[in-house]
Amino acid sequence: MIEENLKENYRKVAFNLYTLRTVKGWTQEQLAIFSNVERAKISRIENYREDFLFSTILKLAATLDVPTQALLDLSVDVPPDFEQNRKKQPKKRNKQS
């Protein structure tokens, strides 16, 4: 039971991070550059595969210009199709000239 609750809480943080990042129109790579947090770490948080440090949440919240609570809001209702819809988003690639 505890494991399920933990997973659901990480899922909510993942949803919050993904939502706040995409509202800004940023890719994971852009957020990584702006926040000095590795892109792979951001990906792992968004896929709730990372037991993140509080300092990481502080950096991400500051970079996204939101209160820390916006990322840690566990009262959010995550849509059941969150994972499917997220994976359908086209990946933005930097064009090289």
One Martini backbone bead per residue (centre of mass of N, CA, C, O) as a GRO file, in nm:
protein
   97
    1MET     BB    1   0.059   0.062  -0.022
    2ILE     BB    2   0.293   0.257   0.007
    3GLU     BB    3   0.408   0.218  -0.277
    4GLU     BB    4   0.157   0.328  -0.425
    5ASN     BB    5   0.162   0.611  -0.298
    6LEU     BB    6   0.439   0.691  -0.396
    7LYS     BB    7   0.387   0.661  -0.697
    8GLU     BB    8   0.156   0.870  -0.707
    9ASN     BB    9   0.323   1.111  -0.609
   10TYR     BB   10   0.530   1.103  -0.839
   11ARG     BB   11   0.319   1.140  -1.061
   12LYS     BB   12   0.234   1.426  -0.973
   13VAL     BB   13   0.507   1.558  -1.009
   14ALA     BB   14   0.535   1.487  -1.305
   15PHE     BB   15   0.286   1.641  -1.400
   16ASN     BB   16   0.370   1.919  -1.299
   17LEU     BB   17   0.631   1.945  -1.458
   18TYR     BB   18   0.524   1.900  -1.739
   19THR     BB   19   0.313   2.126  -1.739
   20LEU     BB   20   0.499   2.369  -1.673
   21ARG     BB   21   0.693   2.327  -1.911
   22THR     BB   22   0.480   2.332  -2.152
   23VAL     BB   23   0.361   2.612  -2.096
   24LYS     BB   24   0.645   2.742  -2.175
   25GLY     BB   25   0.760   2.568  -2.430
   26TRP     BB   26   0.952   2.350  -2.317
   27THR     BB   27   1.202   2.149  -2.314
   28GLN     BB   28   1.406   1.949  -2.148
   29GLU     BB   29   1.663   2.082  -2.252
   30GLN     BB   30   1.596   2.372  -2.173
   31LEU     BB   31   1.557   2.323  -1.872
   32ALA     BB   32   1.840   2.217  -1.825
   33ILE     BB   33   1.993   2.472  -1.902
   34PHE     BB   34   1.845   2.679  -1.711
   35SER     BB   35   1.886   2.483  -1.433
   36ASN     BB   36   2.124   2.274  -1.415
   37VAL     BB   37   1.975   2.007  -1.509
   38GLU     BB   38   1.963   1.714  -1.616
   39ARG     BB   39   1.780   1.577  -1.862
   40ALA     BB   40   1.762   1.289  -1.750
   41LYS     BB   41   1.643   1.373  -1.479
   42ILE     BB   42   1.387   1.501  -1.587
   43SER     BB   43   1.285   1.248  -1.723
   44ARG     BB   44   1.272   1.072  -1.464
   45ILE     BB   45   1.067   1.249  -1.321
   46GLU     BB   46   0.843   1.243  -1.549
   47ASN     BB   47   0.863   0.906  -1.510
   48TYR     BB   48   0.890   0.822  -1.211
   49ARG     BB   49   1.237   0.724  -1.174
   50GLU     BB   50   1.300   0.943  -0.939
   51ASP     BB   51   1.475   1.019  -0.639
   52PHE     BB   52   1.465   1.323  -0.556
   53LEU     BB   53   1.588   1.621  -0.474
   54PHE     BB   54   1.507   1.913  -0.330
   55SER     BB   55   1.711   2.089  -0.489
   56THR     BB   56   1.588   2.023  -0.763
   57ILE     BB   57   1.311   2.148  -0.714
   58LEU     BB   58   1.415   2.433  -0.658
   59LYS     BB   59   1.543   2.480  -0.935
   60LEU     BB   60   1.291   2.428  -1.110
   61ALA     BB   61   1.105   2.638  -0.984
   62ALA     BB   62   1.283   2.885  -1.037
   63THR     BB   63   1.295   2.850  -1.347
   64LEU     BB   64   0.969   2.844  -1.374
   65ASP     BB   65   0.846   3.057  -1.178
   66VAL     BB   66   0.759   2.886  -0.913
   67PRO     BB   67   0.641   2.745  -0.662
   68THR     BB   68   0.725   2.464  -0.507
   69GLN     BB   69   0.427   2.368  -0.467
   70ALA     BB   70   0.364   2.324  -0.771
   71LEU     BB   71   0.535   2.054  -0.778
   72LEU     BB   72   0.416   1.933  -0.480
   73ASP     BB   73   0.124   1.890  -0.567
   74LEU     BB   74  -0.099   1.630  -0.434
   75SER     BB   75  -0.403   1.736  -0.529
   76VAL     BB   76  -0.380   1.651  -0.802
   77ASP     BB   77  -0.539   1.549  -1.104
   78VAL     BB   78  -0.452   1.285  -1.289
   79PRO     BB   79  -0.481   1.182  -1.583
   80PRO     BB   80  -0.510   0.863  -1.704
   81ASP     BB   81  -0.364   0.964  -1.998
   82PHE     BB   82  -0.090   1.103  -1.949
   83GLU     BB   83   0.123   0.909  -2.070
   84GLN     BB   84   0.008   0.885  -2.356
   85ASN     BB   85   0.002   1.189  -2.432
   86ARG     BB   86   0.302   1.247  -2.385
   87LYS     BB   87   0.410   1.035  -2.605
   88LYS     BB   88   0.261   1.191  -2.855
   89GLN     BB   89   0.453   1.406  -2.850
   90PRO     BB   90   0.645   1.587  -3.029
   91LYS     BB   91   0.969   1.624  -3.091
   92LYS     BB   92   1.197   1.869  -3.032
   93ARG     BB   93   1.428   2.010  -3.256
   94ASN     BB   94   1.726   2.130  -3.328
   95LYS     BB   95   1.826   2.342  -3.567
   96GLN     BB   96   2.074   2.316  -3.808
   97SER     BB   97   2.285   2.532  -4.023
   0.00000   0.00000   0.00000
